[in-house]
Structure formats: C-alpha cells, structure tokens
Amino acid sequence: MDKTILDIDDVLERVQDDWELLLELLDIFSGDYEEKKKLLEQQISGGDFEQIRNIAHSLKGAAGNISAAGFHQIFWEMEQAAVNKDMTAIQKQFAKLDEQYPALQQCMNQIKEDYKKNQQ
C-alpha cells in the first residue's frame, strides 16, 4: 500500500491498533467526503471563499485523521487558496480530488478486505 495515499502504519498507531475504530474512521471519512465534496463544488460555483476555506479545513482534518497525506495536502492547499481568494488554485486542487480519490478508495477497500481475512 502506497504510504503517500494512506499510511496504514501511521493510522494504526493513531488508533492504537484498534482495527474496528480504524474501519469506523474510514467509513466516516468516506461519507463525510462525499457529502462535503458536493458542498465544496457548490461553494466553488458560487465563489464563496469563506465556505470553501471552512470545508477544506474540515476535510483536511479528516484526511489527517486517517493518515491520507495526499488528500491532506490537497485540502491544505485549497484552504490556503481560499484565504488568498485564488479561485484558479482552488479549482486546480478540486480537480485533483477526482484524480486521486479512486486510489484512496482502493486503499480503504484493501484495508477492509485485509481485516475481514484476518478475522476468519
């Protein structure tokens, strides 16, 4: 598993090797991401820099909680771009989400599969 996408060792240390908590965090992240990505898209269309900053900040923290460094970086850059009212940079970071989310989703699914195998 690519540690730049999701660092399993780091997140397991963060949750003190509690796999059930890890799986719960991954599910929470997925649901939160899907919901907030739609809101983010709306705020980008509307040009609301403050809301973009708030949503990016929230998702940055969520990505950090699951040790998803690439996503954390995207949201950090998006948050900074919103502070600077740089819509071009915001849109650039937003486009990266669709490019990188499939790989993150694959890592999360692999973790879930590995957990299930170890429980058998």
N, C-alpha and C positions, 0 to 999 in steps of 0.2 A: 504494500500500500504506500502510495506517494505521500510522504510527510508534509509536502507543501500544500497538499489538498486537505488532508485531515491527519493530524499527528496522533495516532492511536495511543502511543506510549504516554504522551503528554496528557491527553484527556483521561486516560485510565488513572494516572497519578492524581489528576484534579478531582476525580470522583472516588478516590481511594479504592480502586479495583472493584467498584460496585457496578457490575455489568448491567443489572436491571436499571439502575439510575442512569447509566450511560444510554441505554436504549430509550429510556423515557426522555432524556435530553435531546436525543436525535429526532424523536417524533415531535417534540415541542418545537425544535428548530424548523423542521420541515413545514409544519402547519403555520408557524409564525412567518416564515419566509414567504410562503405562497400568498398569504393574506397581505403582508406588508409590501410585497413586490407590486401588487396591484395598486395599492395606495400610492406607492412611490411613483408609479407610471402616471397616475392621475395628477399628482403634485408636479411632476416634471412638465406635463402638458399644460398645467395651469401656471407654471412659473413661480410656485410658492417656495422660495428658498428656505424659509424657516421650517416648514414642514418637511422638506427634503432632508434638511440637516437633522431634524428630530428622528425621522425614520431611519436614516443612515446610521445615526448614533446608536439607536436601539438594535439594529441588525448587526452592527459592528460588535456590540457586546455579546449578542447571541452567538455570533461566529467565534468569538474568543472563547466562550464557554465550552464549545465543542472542539476547540483547537483547530479550527479551519482557517489557517493562516492566510491563504489566498483570498478568501472571502472577507476576512477581517481587513486586509489591505485595501480591497476594493471599496469597502464601506468607509474606511478611514479617509481615503482619497475623495470619495463622494462627499463626505461630511465637510472636508476642507474646501472643496469646490463650492459647496453651498454657502459656506461662510464668506467666501470670496465672490459669490454671485456669478460664478463661471458656468453657465449652462452647457457650453460645449464640453467642458471637462466632466460635468455630471452625466451627460448623455454618453460620453465615451465609457465611463465606468459602468453605467447601466447596461450598455451593450455587452460588457464583459460577463455580466451575470449569466446571460443565456449561453455564452460560450463555455463557462466554467461549471455551471450547476450540474450538468449531466455527470461530470467526473466526481463531484462531491456526492451526488445522489448514489452513484455506483459504489463509492467507498462506504457510505452509510448502509447500503443494502448488503455489502460484503460483511460488514461488522455484524449485522443481524443474522446473516446466514451462518457465520462462524460461531456465534453464540448458540444458535439452535443445534448445530452439530455437536458442540461440546456438552450440551445438555442431554444428549441421547446416550 
